[in-house]
Amino acid sequence: MHTGRMRYDNKYVSATISNGPLGLHIVGSVSEPQNYDRIELFAANPINQMTSYSGSGLPFPCAAIAFDNTPNFASVNPGDGMFDLYFTMPNSYYSQDAKTKIPASVFVLLHRSGAEPIFVHLALPEDAAGSAAALTLRTLTHRPTRTGPEFYAAKSDLIDVGTAEDTMRAMAFAKGAYGIA
């Protein structure tokens, strides 16, 4: 589990995020807060920890689900731009292409009238997921080392279905001839 402090400094935000037993502690300030009408910090919903491993810790399939009714939201006073907040550990989610995984992150929205809002992305380390650290490799899509469903079908395409002995002999042949496990 990643512990300690993560420091973020850019031209918009200066922040320190600490991961502790109560979740994330976010302390910092916005540069020139008087330039913005609205300042908000938010993050995705926490990781789902279910009773079965197969459904626990999976990233959200899209941003809409990740941020729906998230408890990780706070408005900041644009007068001073200072914040001292506690968030639960957010989960990762997939972008619109359904293949790019967005790591657990905290976002800062800086909005001023008549201008495009500015989103500042503060990505958290993959191992910052606290008690779900063992689930950081969980994905909804195939890993790059696997080319798709064909990866799993190779054995059944090469091995006829027969008796157990025939299957074992065919599997031994396929392992030697095609290098599959």
C-alpha positions as CSV (number, residue, x, y, z in Angstrom):
1,M,0.0,0.0,0.0
2,H,1.3,3.4,-0.9
3,T,1.6,5.6,2.1
4,G,3.0,9.0,2.6
5,R,2.5,12.3,0.8
6,M,2.1,13.1,-2.9
7,R,2.9,16.7,-3.8
8,Y,1.4,18.4,-6.8
9,D,2.5,21.9,-8.0
10,N,1.5,23.5,-11.3
11,K,0.4,27.0,-12.4
12,Y,-3.1,26.4,-11.1
13,V,-2.9,24.3,-7.9
14,S,-0.5,23.6,-5.2
15,A,-1.6,20.5,-3.1
16,T,-0.4,17.7,-0.9
17,I,-2.5,14.5,-0.8
18,S,-1.8,12.0,2.0
19,N,-3.2,8.5,2.0
20,G,-4.2,7.3,5.5
21,P,-6.6,5.0,7.3
22,L,-9.5,7.5,6.8
23,G,-8.9,7.9,3.1
24,L,-7.3,10.9,1.3
25,H,-6.4,14.1,3.1
26,I,-6.1,16.9,0.6
27,V,-4.5,20.2,1.6
28,G,-3.6,23.0,-0.7
29,S,-4.6,26.2,-2.5
30,V,-5.5,27.5,-5.9
31,S,-3.3,30.1,-7.5
32,E,-5.1,33.5,-8.1
33,P,-8.4,32.2,-6.8
34,Q,-10.1,35.6,-7.3
35,N,-9.9,34.9,-11.1
36,Y,-12.5,32.1,-10.7
37,D,-16.3,32.2,-10.0
38,R,-16.4,28.6,-8.8
39,I,-13.7,26.2,-7.6
40,E,-14.5,22.5,-7.0
41,L,-12.6,19.4,-6.1
42,F,-14.0,16.0,-6.9
43,A,-13.0,12.3,-7.4
44,A,-14.7,9.1,-8.6
45,N,-16.7,6.9,-6.2
46,P,-14.8,4.6,-3.9
47,I,-13.8,1.0,-5.0
48,N,-16.6,-1.5,-4.7
49,Q,-15.5,-4.2,-2.2
50,M,-17.9,-7.0,-2.5
51,T,-18.1,-10.4,-0.8
52,S,-16.8,-12.2,-3.9
53,Y,-13.4,-11.4,-5.4
54,S,-14.7,-11.6,-9.0
55,G,-16.7,-8.4,-8.6
56,S,-14.5,-6.5,-6.2
57,G,-12.2,-3.7,-7.2
58,L,-13.0,-3.5,-10.8
59,P,-12.6,-0.1,-12.4
60,F,-15.8,1.7,-13.4
61,P,-16.7,1.2,-17.1
62,C,-17.1,5.0,-17.8
63,A,-16.8,8.4,-16.2
64,A,-20.6,8.8,-15.9
65,I,-20.8,5.8,-13.6
66,A,-17.6,6.6,-11.8
67,F,-18.8,10.1,-10.8
68,D,-22.5,9.4,-10.3
69,N,-23.5,10.6,-6.7
70,T,-19.9,10.5,-5.6
71,P,-19.3,11.4,-2.0
72,N,-15.9,12.8,-3.1
73,F,-17.0,16.4,-3.9
74,A,-16.3,19.8,-2.3
75,S,-16.7,23.4,-3.2
76,V,-13.9,25.8,-2.3
77,N,-14.3,29.4,-1.4
78,P,-13.0,31.4,-4.4
79,G,-12.1,34.3,-1.9
80,D,-9.1,32.5,-0.5
81,G,-8.8,29.3,-2.6
82,M,-7.6,27.3,0.3
83,F,-8.8,23.7,1.0
84,D,-8.4,21.1,3.6
85,L,-10.5,18.1,2.7
86,Y,-11.0,14.4,3.3
87,F,-12.1,12.1,0.5
88,T,-12.6,8.3,0.4
89,M,-10.1,6.5,-1.9
90,P,-11.5,6.9,-5.4
91,N,-11.5,4.1,-8.0
92,S,-10.1,4.1,-11.5
93,Y,-12.4,4.1,-14.5
94,Y,-12.2,3.8,-18.3
95,S,-12.3,6.7,-20.8
96,Q,-14.7,7.0,-23.7
97,D,-12.7,4.6,-25.9
98,A,-13.4,1.8,-23.2
99,K,-9.7,0.8,-23.3
100,T,-7.8,3.6,-21.7
101,K,-7.8,3.2,-17.9
102,I,-7.8,6.5,-16.0
103,P,-6.0,5.9,-12.7
104,A,-7.6,6.9,-9.3
105,S,-7.4,10.7,-9.4
106,V,-8.5,13.9,-7.8
107,F,-9.7,16.7,-10.1
108,V,-9.9,20.4,-9.5
109,L,-12.4,22.4,-11.6
110,L,-11.7,26.1,-12.1
111,H,-14.6,27.9,-13.7
112,R,-14.9,31.5,-14.7
113,S,-17.8,33.2,-16.5
114,G,-17.6,33.3,-20.3
115,A,-14.5,31.0,-20.4
116,E,-13.9,27.3,-20.8
117,P,-13.5,25.6,-17.5
118,I,-10.0,24.4,-16.5
119,F,-9.7,20.8,-15.2
120,V,-6.5,20.0,-13.2
121,H,-5.9,16.3,-13.0
122,L,-4.0,15.0,-9.9
123,A,-3.4,11.3,-10.6
124,L,-2.7,9.0,-7.6
125,P,-0.2,6.2,-7.7
126,E,-1.7,2.8,-8.7
127,D,-0.7,1.3,-5.3
128,A,-2.6,4.1,-3.4
129,A,-5.7,2.0,-3.4
130,G,-5.4,1.2,0.3
131,S,-6.9,-2.1,1.2
132,A,-7.7,-2.8,-2.4
133,A,-4.0,-2.7,-3.3
134,A,-4.1,-6.3,-4.3
135,L,-6.7,-5.5,-6.9
136,T,-4.7,-2.9,-8.8
137,L,-4.2,-5.2,-11.8
138,R,-7.9,-5.7,-12.2
139,T,-9.2,-4.6,-15.7
140,L,-12.4,-4.9,-17.7
141,T,-10.5,-5.5,-20.9
142,H,-7.8,-7.8,-22.1
143,R,-4.3,-7.0,-21.1
144,P,-2.0,-5.9,-23.9
145,T,-0.2,-9.3,-23.8
146,R,-3.4,-11.0,-24.8
147,T,-4.7,-10.3,-28.2
148,G,-8.4,-11.0,-27.5
149,P,-10.7,-14.0,-27.1
150,E,-8.7,-16.0,-29.6
151,F,-6.0,-16.3,-26.9
152,Y,-8.4,-18.4,-24.8
153,A,-9.7,-20.4,-27.8
154,A,-6.4,-21.7,-29.0
155,K,-6.5,-24.9,-27.0
156,S,-10.0,-25.9,-28.1
157,D,-9.2,-25.1,-31.7
158,L,-6.2,-27.4,-31.6
159,I,-7.5,-30.2,-29.4
160,D,-10.4,-32.4,-30.3
161,V,-12.9,-33.3,-27.6
162,G,-12.7,-36.9,-26.8
163,T,-11.9,-39.2,-23.8
164,A,-9.8,-37.8,-21.0
165,E,-6.8,-39.8,-22.2
166,D,-7.2,-38.5,-25.8
167,T,-7.5,-35.0,-24.5
168,M,-4.4,-35.3,-22.3
169,R,-2.3,-36.7,-25.2
170,A,-3.6,-34.0,-27.6
171,M,-2.8,-31.4,-25.0
172,A,0.7,-32.7,-24.5
173,F,1.2,-32.6,-28.3
174,A,-0.1,-29.1,-28.5
175,K,2.2,-27.9,-25.7
176,G,5.2,-29.3,-27.5
177,A,4.2,-28.3,-31.0
178,Y,2.7,-24.9,-30.4
179,G,4.2,-23.8,-27.2
180,I,1.0,-23.2,-25.3
181,A,0.3,-24.0,-21.7
